[in-house]
Amino acid sequence: MKNWLMNSYGFSKREYNGLLLLLIIILLVTLAPYAYQYYRSKNEIVDSAEKLALQKLILVDRYAKKHYANTRNEIESAGGKREVKYFNFDPNVISAKEWEQFGLSPKQAMSIVNYVKKGGKFYKPEDLKRMYTISPEKYKALLPYVNIAQTNQFEKKPSFAYTKKEAVIVDV
């Protein structure tokens, strides 16, 4: 096999030895779990209370919920229903407490407030749809109450008129 590898693939002696070492390491890593189970000591649970506790733990684990698809919804609804108050608002100027009055969690409210603090702006009511913290249902409920003050979206900066100076020629 050594000659075949060297002739057909052009392996040097050093590369061949490295390949053998790699194969041995792979074989050891593959067989290690089986050897561990064979040689490990089996500690018997002597105390009957420990046996009973272990059996209860196995039963609890067997009948525990195995799905986590609705975990976020369960967590959000576990806090209880908040009283929701709707009023006309400008999303560019309201505080986190006012966002919470719409039924948003404190974390959701702070996310929107931070967006505005960092320079984000809402130019039209549909811009609320961009906020991932607001669910589509909550967006539909808030949309009729959004009143954004009309401002120039692109304020013109004053343009400066520069006078062209004539080039000065210097003789050397």
Secondary structure, DSSP 8 states (H G I E B T S, - for coil): -HHHHHHHH---HHHHHHHHHHHHHHHHHHHHHHHHHHHS-------HHHHHHHHHHHHHHHHS----TTHHHHHHHHT---------B-TTT--HHHHHHTT--HHHHHHHHHHHHTT----SGGGGGG-TTS-HHHHHHHGGGB------SS------------------
